Structures are given as C-alpha cells and as structure tokens.
Amino acid sequence: MNRVRIVALIAATLCVAVGAGTLFQQETMRQAEEATGAAPVQAGISLVGLAEAAGAAPVEPVAMTSASPVSVSASEPVSASPLGPVAMASVLPGMIDTAELTATVPRALDALLPAVTLTPQESALVAEPETVATDPAMINDLLAEVDACAVWLVVTPEVGAMMDMSLFAPCDGGALVQISHAGLNFDARMDGDGQLALRVPALAHQAELTVRFDDGRSASDATELPDAGLYDRVAIQWQGAAVLGLNAYEFGADFGSDNHIHPANPAAPGDAARGFLTELGETARVQVYSYPTGLSARTGQVALELEVGVTGESCERLLGVDTLEALAGADPAWREIQLEMPACDGQGGFLVLKNLLPELTIALN
C-alpha cells in the first residue's frame, strides 16, 4: 500500500515538473521571438523534422540521464533556439527513455523504502487462510502454545439419565476438586495422572456440570438428557466423616432382599423393575436414589429411610443434612435438616429416620 502511494506521488511530481518546464520554455521562446522578430513556428513540428528540413544532420533522440543540475544566472541573457519554439508534446517522446525510467524507478523506490521485518504473529495474520490451515509447521507452533496445564472437561449422556463425566488436568494429579450440578455438591480426588471419571445423576433435561479447583480455576460442560423426566430421584448430602445411608424398600421388600437398595446393594441403571443408588464424594458427600418411574414394569410404593451411624465424629453433635426431591421431571426441591445426634455411649449403633423422606408411589407404565 505504501509503495503504491509513493509511486503515485513520484508520477504526480514528474507530471508537475514536466508541465512547469513546458510553460517556462514556451514563455522563454515567445519572448525571444518578440525580440528577434522571428516568424512563429507551427506547433506540432518536432526538432527532428526542423533539422532535416534545414538540411542539417539528423537529430538523434536524447535519452534522459541523471546529470547534475545546471545553475543559470539571472544576469545572463537567455537566447532563443535557432529552431524556434517547439511543442513539448512532440519532443518528450524522443527525450525520455521509457525503458530506462521503468527500470530505474522501482530500484529507486527500493532504496528509499525502509526494510520491513514482520514478526511471526504478523506473518500469520497476513498469510493466506489456506496456508494457515495446512502448513504443518504453523500448526505445530500453535499447538506448542497451548497451556500444558489446561483443564479438559467432557460431559456426555449415559443410560439411566446419568451424566458420564471425564476430567483431565495433567498438572493437578491427586487434587481434590469440587463438583456441582443443579444443587448437588460433592468432591472427588483425581488420580496421579490428573484424570477423573464419574457418573452423576442428571436432575434436568439440559444438565450442566461444573468442576472447581482450590486455586479458583473452574471448567463447565453441559449435555442433553431426554430421559431425565422418566426418573424420580431423592438425594441426601452432607459434610464430614459422618456415616449416613439412604435405604429404599421397593414394593414391600424386606431388609437385605434384592429390592432393598442401600450403599451395600446399590444395583445399577438399566433395570425397569427396580431403582439404583449412586454414592459420590470424599468429604462433601451425596447419595442419590433413582427409580425409573416412567419406565416401571411394576406398581406399588417405595419406602425411603435414612440411617445415621452413631460414631465419634457424629455423636452428641448437631448434624446438618440436605435432602433433595426431583420427581417426574420437576425442578429439585431442597430441604435443610438439623439432626440432634445421641450421646456417645451409643457408639456403634444407628439412628433410623423413617419419616424424613417422602414415600414414592409407582404407577404401571
């Protein structure tokens, strides 16, 4: 762009100079004719034509050269050419060597223009899109700039309206991370290579999951689960080392039977005849019971009970527990409960709360 402007400026300057020279020469010749009384010469006759008409030797065209400027004293008289005034339009073609001018101007411009060095980033900006997309060296350079300690989180749908969470943070091996989804809050520890894989119950059709690190970094991802409304879900969550257990007695099941779902018998998603339990967390903990109400092959009631172990970490303390109910695809409903734990002389036993959680009614589908 700058080079084009300079060429245009030089061309304009040449035009002005030629025009000025033409006017100056015509004026000088006119004054000389008036002083000598010479007859005017018809415009359009060239120097070559006049010389040949006068019997003089042929006049060779004069090529422009880079001669030194000639100074003319104002006191010295300017004599008219014996050939009389000549139209510059017929003289210039023979005087200017266009081939020499064409070769000289670019060389002069190259000498005048400063050398410009582009940085790699600037070169990438002005490069052709095809070059940026296909040049292996450029692709490798861009990949080399990726932060080696970046965090990758991918959430995909799984059977049973579950979210399959895959986390990779190569610089955070062994770190304890906080995970949240629609009110569920729990933690999990990454392995030594900075990887973590979990399955988390979805509480919404459009489910988003967020992972947070101790230094404030976070990552989120979302997925769509069309079957989320087919499951009734009841959850408990708490902090610390207290031992809690969510128990589901499906269709009048006895303690320890196949349809008694609890931490020691969590079952698995994919069975339309019974629910399943998901347990997550290390210090921030959750348990979620899920039943495929919209897919069930059975009818009846599911009784839910909460057991709390009386231990040295929980006895004679006020234990905070949150409960969650997400039924028939509705938004989750939360409750905060404060449990007064019994004296420590009862360690080893369990506190059973039968009326704390709602009973689920399952209809045939």
Buried (B, 14 or more C-beta within 10 A) or exposed (E): EEEEEBEEEBEEEEEEEEEEEBEEBBEBBEEBBEEEEBEEBEEEBBBBBBBEEEEEEEBEEEEEEEEEEEEEEEEEEEEBEEBBBBBBEBBEEBEBBEEEEEEEBEEEBEEEEEEEEEEEEEEBEEEEEEEEEEBEEBEEEEEEEEEEEEBEBEBEBBEBBBBBBBBBBBEBEEBBBBBBBBBBBBBBEBEEEBBBEBBBBBBBBEBBBBBBBEEEBEBEBEBEBEBBBBBBBBBBBBBEEBBBBBBBBBBEBEEEEEBBBBBEBBBEBEEEEBBBBBBBBEEBBBBBBBBBBBBBEBEBEBBBBBBBBBBEEBBEBEBBBBBBBBBEBEEBEEEEBEBEBBEEEEEEEBBEBEEBBBEBEBEEE
